[in-house]
Amino acid sequence: MRIRITKLLLLAGFASAAPLAAQITGTVTDESSDRFIIAVPPMATPADVATPAGQTAELGRKVSEIIASNLNAIDDFTPKGPAGLRTPAIAEVTAPAFAEWAGMNAEKLVQGFVRNNDDGTLTVGCYLYDVGLQSEMIRQGFSVQPRDWRRAAHKCADAIYSRLSGENPFFDSRIAYIAETGPKGNRVKRLAIMDSDGANHRFITNGQAIALTPRFSPDYKSIVYVSYIERRARIYVYDIASGRQRLVTESPNQTFSPRWSPNGQTILYSMSVGGNTDIYSISAQGGTPTRLTNSPAIETGGSFSPDGKKIAFESDRSGKQQIYVMNADGSDQQRISFGGGTYATPEWSPRGNLIAFTKITGGAFRIGVMSPSGGSEKLLTDSWQDEAPTWSPNGRVIQFFRTERGNGKTSVMQVDVTGAKERRIETPVDGSDPAWGPILP
């Protein structure tokens, strides 16, 4: 579902927006800088009318709630509202009461409106202002079907985030994960999909077979995952649009962790044969797999670099699990982790500058990052059991799952790359093995 974005033709007589490349005051990518305080009052509406998604006034409040929640996930921003803030009049959308917002120490202001159109669509107008300079920074309009109003909110948050940070957007994306139910020793594991904030949740598989380790294809159209039924492992590719899936490969051997190549033509996976686990590659259309590692060690967790030339993986050839990097054909295998403890589940950032991993030390599992050469190691979480990192499309936030001590409950979590902002994504049941998909078209 594509969203039509307008430059605003939204309300007659509006001036053109400042270009997105225009300079702004302040530095938000410096971790030591102060956070932007952003006022996000409820969005206005020209007329409070009923739509299939609800009253436009109520939708205006909900859109602002989503925008504030999205921005709050980033350490650079401190959003205020919409709770406790008045709803601006429609005329204020393009003529803000700057003195009022300055009085609450807001540096930036998000305003907008939700309008019901004659053709049954909704238009969500999105504006960002610099309160101190009393100037408009962005304006965009999103024309959507009522069922897609949440996507308009995510698109607005993405536009604000990109304008203030200079980073690529990531809020209007989806997450695949494994939904877990049942007792600890007999878990039902289903493939599920949801928006990046946990909304619009749906189950993909019915739980009759165990589903594991999903990953989105680079074009977002498919999800690869492992399914176990009757002790036989199968790698499937699920087509999101049609709801159909096709078999890539199957084996009586333990098989896990399929990962796409950046061009979507190849799938990496790990397979244990005769007690020896190695990394294999196979065409995404199926066929004969190619073995990439060949040692007595346990080697798994392959992840391509963004250019497709390198693969990060884990191996215990040194006596305990460590992270290695090799060429895409399996040559030139080199260890890069030397920080003590054991390392697992490496995942290459879409930027190419970092590899996320799980580090096990002192009985605790923590999420960390390091450079592709192994330097600049930094741990981002400090809980009992955090594992299986996956990157946001822009490489600024990491998703993972957390297991609670004692009861074994699992939750999908997010942490920004600074380690300063952490949040839990609400799911209807326990969640593990999350996978972040690309930005939606």
N, C-alpha and C positions, 0 to 999 in steps of 0.2 A: 504494500500500500504506500504510494508516494504522496507526500504532502506538498501542496502547491504553496510556494513561498513568494510573497509579494513584497515589494520595496516600500510600499505604502502610498498607495491608492486607497488606504484604509478609511480615512475620514477626509472629506473634501477640504482642500485648502492647506494641507499640511506641507511644511517645507521639506526639502530632501534631507536625508540623513547624512551625517558625517561619514566619510569612508571608513571602512573597518580598519584600514591600515594606518589611520591617523594616530599620532602620538598621544599618550595619556600621561598624566603626572603620577609619580610614585613607581616603586619597583615591587612587583608582587611575586616574582620568581625567586627572590632572595629569601631564604628560610629565616633570616634574622629580622626581616622587615615586619612592621605592624600589619595586622590584618585589615582589609577593607571592611568598614561597617556599611552594610547595604540595607536600606529600608525597602521592604517588599510589602506594601499595603495590598488589600484585596483589589482585584481588577474591577474597573467600572463596567457598566453596560449601558448602551443608549436607551434600552427599554428592557425591563425584567420580564421576559417571556418564557414560556415553556418550550423545551426541546426534548427529543428522545433521550438526551443525556441528563436532563434536569433543567431547572430554572437558570437563566443566564447569570443572574446575580450570584447564585450559589456556585456555579461553575467558575465565576471570576475569583471567588475566594479559594476554591480548590486548586485552580491553576497557580495562584500565588503560593499556596502551601507547598505544591510540588517544586516550584522554582526555588523557594527558600530551602527546602529539604535538600535538593540537589546541590545548591551552592554550599550548604553547610558541610558537605562531605569533603570540601577542599580546605586545607589549612589557611589559605590566603584570605578567606572570606568569613565574615561574621554577619549573617543575615539577621535582620530584626523584622518580625511580622510573619504572616499577616495578622495573627492574633494580637489583639490590643491596639491595632491601628485602624483608623477610620477608612472607609472606602472613598477615594477621591471622586468628585463629580466628573462627568464625562468631559467637560471643558478643560479640566485640569490635566488631562492626559497629555496634551501638548503645551500646557502652560502651568507647570507645577508650582506649588506653593513652597518655593525653595527655603524661605525663612523658617517655615514649620519643620521641615526635615533637617535643616541645619541645627535647629534647637534640640534635636534628639541625637546630635553628633553623627548623623549619617553623612558619609562621604559620597556615596552613590545612591541612586534612587531607581527602583524598577517600578514602572507603571504600565498600564495597558488596559485593554478592554476585551470583552467577549460579546460578539454580536451575532444574532441569528439572521441568516440570509434568506431571501425569498425562495432560493432553490433547495432549501433544507440543509445547507451546509452551515458551519460555524466559521467565523473569522476571529482569530485571536491576535490582537495587536500587542506588540512587545516593544517597550522603550526603555533605554538606560540613559540616565542623566548623571552628570557630574554636579553635585550639589554646590560645592565651593565655587566652581567656575560658572554655574548656572547655564550649563550647555548640554545639548543633546549629544550622546555618544553613539547610540544605535537606534534604529527603528526597523522592525521587520513585522510582516504579517503572515499568518499561517492559515490557509483555507483548508478545513478538514471536515470529514464526515463526523457527526456527533459522537460516534463510537471511538473516534481517534482524538478526542480532546486532550487526553493525557500526553499524547505524542507532541501536540502543540506546546504544552508546558515544558516538556523536555527540550524541544527545539529552542524555545526561548531561553532556557537556562544554558543551553550549549552556546547560543549566540553571546550571552553575557559573559560566560566563562572565557570564551575565546577572545573576546574584545579586551577583557581586563588582564588576562594572563599571557596572551599570545600563543596559547596552546591549541591544539586541535580538539574538537569536541568529543564527548563520549557518553553523555547522558541518554541520548536517544538510541539506545542499544538494548540487546536482550541477553539473557543468561540462560544457559542450559545447566542442569545439575541433576544429581541423583536424589530422588525423594525416598526417604527411608521410613518404614513403619514396622511394627512388630517387635517381639522380644529380641534381646541382644544376640542370642545364639541362633536366631532364625529370622533374619531381617528380610522384609520385602523391599526390593530396590527397583524403583521405576524411573525412567527418563522423564524429566519435566522441563518446561520452558517458562520464562517469565520476563517482564521488563527489568531493566537494571535496578529499579527500586523495589522489586518484588510484586508489582501489580500485574494484572492480566495473566494470572497463573493458569497453566493447564498441564495435565499429564499426557505424555506421549505414548508410553507403553503401559500395559495393564498389570504388570507385576507377576505374570505367570512365569517369565524368565527373568533372571537377574540382569540388570543393566549396570554398566560401569563406565567410568572415565570418558565422558562425552567431550567432543571438541567441534566447534563450528568450522565450516569450510571458509576459505578466504573471501568468497563472494557472498557469504551468509546464507546461501540457498540450502545448505545441507548440514547435517550433524553426523559425525562418525562416532560410533561407540561400540563397546563390547557387550555381547549378550551370552549368558550361560544358561543352557537348558540341557537337562539330562547329562551333565558333566561334559558337555561339548561346547567349545568356545567358538563364537562366530563374530566377525567384525561386519557390522552393517553401516550403510550410509542411508540416513533418513532424509527424504526430501520434504522440506518444510511446507512448500506450497501445495503439493498434492497429498501429503500424508502417507505416501508410499515409501517403502524402504527396499534396498537391494543388498544382496550378500556380496561382500568383497572377498572374504576368505573364511574358512572354518578349519578347525583342527581339534583332535582329542587332547592336545597339549595345552597347558595353561598359557593363556594369551591375554595381554593387557596393554593399556596405555597407547591406543592409536593416536597419531598426530599427523596433521596435514603438512605438506610442503607449502611454501608461500604461493606457488602457482596453482595449487589445488590438483596437481596431476599425480602426486605420490603420497602414500600414507606410510609413516613409520609405525612400527609396533614392536613389542617385546614378546618373545615366546620361549618357553622352557621345554627343551628336548633332552630326554635322558638325564635330567637333573642339572643341565647346563642352560642358563638363560642368556640369550643374546638379542641383539636388535636387528630387525629385518625391515626391508622396504618392499613395497608392492605398489603396482599401479592402482590408482583409485578406481579403476574399472575392473580390477581383479587380475588374475593371472598367476605366474610363478614368482614367489618372493625371492629377494636377494638378501643374503646374510651379510651384515655389515661389520659385526664384531665376531671375534673367534678366539676366545680365551677360556680357560677353566673358570673364570670369575662369573659372578652374577652381574649382568649388564642390562640396564633398562632405562626407561624414562627419557627417550630421545626427544629432542626439541630443535627444530630448524632455526637458524638465524634468519632475519628478515630477507636477506638476499639469497637464501637457499644454498649458500656455499658451505656452511658449517652446521654441525649438529652437536648440541650439548647433551650429555647423558651421564648416568651414574654407574659406578663400577666398584666392586669390593676387591679388585685385584691387589690392592695395597694392604689388605687385611681387614679393612672396614670401608663402608660406603663413602665414596668421594666423587666429586664432579670432574668429568673429563670433557674435552672438546676434540672433535675429529672433523675431517673433511666429509662432504656429503657422500662420497663413495666409500667411506670407512677408513681411509688412510690417515696417517699423521695423528695418531691418538695421543693426547697430552693431558696430564692432570693439571687442574687449575685451583683446586681447593686445598689449603694448607693451614686452616685456622683452628685446628683441633676439633674434636667431636666427629660426628658423621654427618654426611650431606645426602640429600635425596631430592627427587622430583624437580630437576632444573627446568626452567621455562624462560626462553629467550624473550626479552622485551621487543615489542614491535618497533621501537626506535633503534634497536641494535646495540644500545650502550650498556645494558645491564642484563644479568641473568638472575632471576628470582629462584629461590630454593627453600627447602625445608632443612633446618639444622637441628640435629638431635644431640643434646649435651646435658649432662646432669639429670637425665630422665625426662627432660622437657623438650617439646617440639616447638620450634619458633620459625617464623618466616623472615627471610633475609634477602639481600641483594648483593651482588658483586659485579665487578667489571668482567668482560669476556676473557680477560687475561688472568683473572683471579684476584685482582687487587681491590682496594676500597670496600672491603666487606662491611656490611652494616645490617644489624638485626632490627627489624621493624616491629615485632610483637613480643610480648612477654607473658605468655599464658602456659597452661599445662600441656596442651596438645593442639597446635596449629599446623596445618599441612596443606599440600597440593596447591601452590600458587598459580594464578592465571591473571593475565594482564588486561587492563582496560584497553580499548582500541588506540588510545593516544599514549599509552605507556606511562601514565601518571598515577594510576591507582592499581592496587593488586587485590584480587579476590582470593579467598582461601576458605577452608572450613575448619571449624573449631569443635573439638570433642570435650565435653565436660567431664571432670573427674568424678568418678563414682557411678553416676547414672548412665554414662555413655551417650547422652544426647548430643547430636551434631547440629551445627548451625553454619549458615553461609555468612561470611564476614568480609568486610572491605577495610583496607588501610591505604592511606596515600603514601607515596614513595618517600616522604620525609619521616613517616612513622608517627606523625603528630595527630592525625585524625583517623579514628577507627570507628566503624559502625557495623551493626548487625542488620542483615536483610531479612525481613519477616517472610517466612514460608509457612504454608499450612501444616506441614509435617517436618520432621528432621531433614536436614539437607547436607549433602557431601559432594565431593568431586565437582565443584563449579567450573564452568567454562564461559568466558566472556566473548560475546560475538561482536562483529564489526558494527559500525554505525549503520543504521537502517537507511534505505534509499528514500 
